[in-house]
């Protein structure tokens, strides 16, 4: 059954890493069902509630991912006739403290040092500069950067259009001048000769696109070390931190949450306000001024009405 599920995920065009994680989730779910002496054909909502309770105490991201994988597995089981009902929509959620985490962001000085440390005189430097600029200026996810093809670029009208790997949504972003020229510089003078439709390639033989499992973390670390910036486990410094930095910058410029969610390709605006926590500037704007009298919005003002 697990082999069939893996094929189901592959046919659904999930990323390779997602397929592997969902397969592990399905295996763990089956182990739980077996340990409880439950037959799949007799599965019911109460069993699913009991299963979700085993996730209590895990991080928000872990719970979110396990539930997502379990829903996919439940849809698969229903499509195969293994369970009589589609329980994917009735799988309960767990209240987890999502908003307690603070995203990692870069300050302007460190970001400048990072870009200054990239040697754009060599092919891999040109590639890395263009990749980091795409993430920093347009907020692309690593998986979407790796999957960019030449057909995604409309050079005449200056925009980039692609379907996001995570959400499946089509996104159109303006091809900013500095980003566009960095990509052109790489294509013309840095990209190895290849028939691959993907723009960004590995520069070590065999020449090929980056794998789905490659999060491009090594690119960031390489240039951080060249810039003599600290690399430690205390702060996340992967490509995703550059997305966080863009979101925080947009918030500081008072861009609407809806627009930020659209730029970053987020399915919901619920996760966007978390970037408020990473900005001292924005937090200071939200602080109460003790010198200004507080007006209770719920106070009874009936006496003021004539």
Residue, then its C-alpha position, 0 to 999 in steps of 0.5 A: x500500500x505504501x508503494x502505491x501511495x508513493x506513486x500517488x504522491x509522485x503523480x500528484x507532482x509533489x516535490x521529491x522531499x515532500x513525497x518522502x516525508x508524506x510516505x513516512x507520515x503514512x507509515x507512522x499513521x499505519x503503525x499507530x492504527x495497527x498498535x490500536x488494533x483498528x482495521x482501516x475499513x472500520x476507521x472513524x472520526x474518533x480514531x482520527x481525533x485520538x491520532x491527532x492528540x499524539x501530536x500535542x507538544x510538537x512544533x507548529x510546523x511539525x504538526x502542520x506538516x504531519x496533518x497535511x501528509x495524513x490528509x493526503x494519505x486519507x484521500x488516497x485511501x478513499x480513492x483506493x476504496x480502502x476506507x468508505x469515507x473521505x476523512x481528509x476534510x474531517x481530520x481535526x486540527x490542533x491548537x498550536x502556538x504558531x505565533x510564538x516563533x520569531x522569523x530570522x531576518x537580516x539587517x541591512x549591513x549584513x545583507x550588504x556584506x553578503x552581496x559584496x562578498x559574492x565574486x561576480x567575476x566567476x560563473x558560480x558567483x554570477x549564478x549565486x548573485x542572481x539566485x540570492x537577488x531573486x529571493x531577496x527582492x522578489x521573495x521566491x522560495x528555493x524550490x521555485x528558483x530551482x524550477x525556473x525555466x526560460x519560458x517563465x520570463x517575459x523580457x519584453x513586458x518585464x515580468x516573471x510568471x510561474x506556478x508555485x511548487x508549494x501552492x500550485x498558484x500562478x504568480x506574476x511578479x515584476x522583473x525588477x531591473x537589478x534582478x533582470x540584469x543579474x539573470x541576463x549576466x548569468x545566462x550570457x556569461x556564467x551558465x554552462x552550455x546545456x540544453x536544460x530548460x532550467x535557468x540555474x544549473x549546478x556547475x560541477x559535472x555532471x552539469x544538471x539542475x539542482x535537485x528538489x532536496x537541495x535547499x541552496x543552504x550551502x550557497x548562503x553559508x559559502x558567501x557568509x563565510x567569505x563576508x566573515x559573517x557568523x554562521x551558527x545554529x542559533x539563527x537560521x540563515x537559509x534562503x527562507x530567512x531572505x524571504x522573511x527579511x523581504x516581508x519585514x521590509x515590506x511591512x515597515x514600508x506599510x505595504x498591506x498584508x494582503x499585498x505581502x501575502x500575494x508577493x510571497x505567494x502565501x495561501x493565507x494572510x494569517x501567517x503574515x503578521x508574524x513578521x511584525x515581531x521581527x521588526x523593532x521599528x514596527x513594534x515601537x509604532x505599536x507601543x502605548x504612549x503613557x503620556x496619552x490618556x487611554x480611551x476605553x472603546x467600550x466605555x458608555x458614552x450615552x450621556x454624551x448623546x444629546 
